[in-house]
């Protein structure tokens, strides 16, 4: 499960930000997870619960914001509806994923000295 390596990278990034701001603890972490990112949010939460022990995030709440996948024509920008063939009906070009494959650390709530 790659969710564990994602959580470890997340905890490393949060620790770096916490150090940079002189934080004593982290209370909340908000992460955007794209529907097409290949990340299972339930597994990410489980990995977070296991990996946060002994870190500044030990008591932190993990908030996951799911971002839906959005496809558009690379040529004309027409949106391709979910479940449709990933080809533009207007200009018959292949669609491109413009949203929904991201993993973004969106917000941290920390206790500073």
C-alpha positions in Angstrom: 0.0 0.0 0.0 1.5 3.3 -1.1 -0.7 5.2 1.3 1.9 4.5 4.0 4.7 6.2 2.0 2.3 9.1 1.2 1.6 9.5 4.9 5.3 9.4 5.7 6.0 12.1 3.2 3.0 14.1 4.6 4.3 13.8 8.1 7.8 14.9 7.0 6.4 17.9 5.2 4.2 18.9 8.2 7.2 18.5 10.6 9.3 20.8 8.4 6.5 23.4 8.4 6.0 23.0 12.1 9.8 23.5 12.8 9.9 26.6 10.5 7.1 28.2 12.5 8.3 27.1 15.9 5.2 24.9 16.5 4.8 22.8 19.6 2.0 20.6 18.2 -0.1 20.2 15.2 -3.9 20.1 15.8 -5.4 19.7 12.3 -4.2 18.7 8.8 -6.4 19.2 5.8 -5.4 17.3 2.6 -7.0 17.4 -0.8 -7.1 13.9 -2.5 -8.1 13.6 -6.1 -10.5 10.9 -7.1 -8.1 9.8 -9.8 -5.0 10.0 -7.7 -5.0 6.3 -6.9 -5.1 7.0 -3.1 -7.7 5.2 -1.0 -8.9 7.7 1.7 -9.7 5.0 4.2 -6.3 3.5 3.9 -4.7 6.9 4.1 -6.6 7.5 7.4 -5.5 4.2 8.8 -1.8 4.8 7.8 -2.0 8.2 9.4 -3.3 6.8 12.7 -0.4 4.3 12.8 2.4 6.7 11.7 1.6 9.8 13.7 2.5 8.2 17.1 5.4 10.0 18.6 5.3 12.9 16.2 4.0 16.5 16.5 0.9 15.2 14.8 0.1 12.6 17.5 -3.1 14.4 18.5 -3.8 15.9 15.1 -7.1 15.4 13.2 -6.7 14.5 9.6 -9.3 16.1 7.3 -9.5 14.7 3.8 -11.2 16.7 1.1 -12.1 14.5 -1.9 -11.7 16.3 -5.3 -13.7 14.9 -8.1 -12.1 14.1 -11.4 -12.7 16.6 -14.2 -12.0 15.9 -17.9 -11.8 18.5 -20.6 -11.0 18.7 -24.3 -7.4 19.7 -24.7 -8.3 21.6 -27.8 -11.5 23.5 -27.2 -11.9 23.2 -23.4 -15.3 21.5 -23.5 -16.0 19.5 -20.3 -16.5 15.8 -20.7 -19.2 14.4 -18.5 -18.4 11.7 -15.9 -18.8 8.2 -17.4 -18.6 9.4 -21.0 -16.0 8.4 -23.5 -13.0 10.5 -22.9 -13.1 12.2 -26.3 -14.6 15.6 -27.2 -17.9 15.4 -29.0 -17.2 18.7 -30.7 -13.7 18.3 -32.1 -13.1 14.6 -31.5 -9.8 15.1 -29.7 -8.9 13.1 -26.6 -9.8 14.5 -23.3 -7.3 15.5 -20.6 -7.6 15.2 -16.9 -7.6 18.8 -15.5 -8.6 18.0 -11.9 -8.7 15.1 -9.6 -5.3 13.5 -9.6 -3.8 15.8 -7.0 -2.6 15.2 -3.4 -2.3 18.6 -1.8 -1.5 19.6 1.8 -4.0 22.4 2.0 -4.0 23.6 5.6 -2.2 23.1 8.9 -3.4 24.3 12.3 -0.5 24.4 14.7 0.1 25.5 18.3 3.0 27.9 18.3 5.2 28.8 21.3 
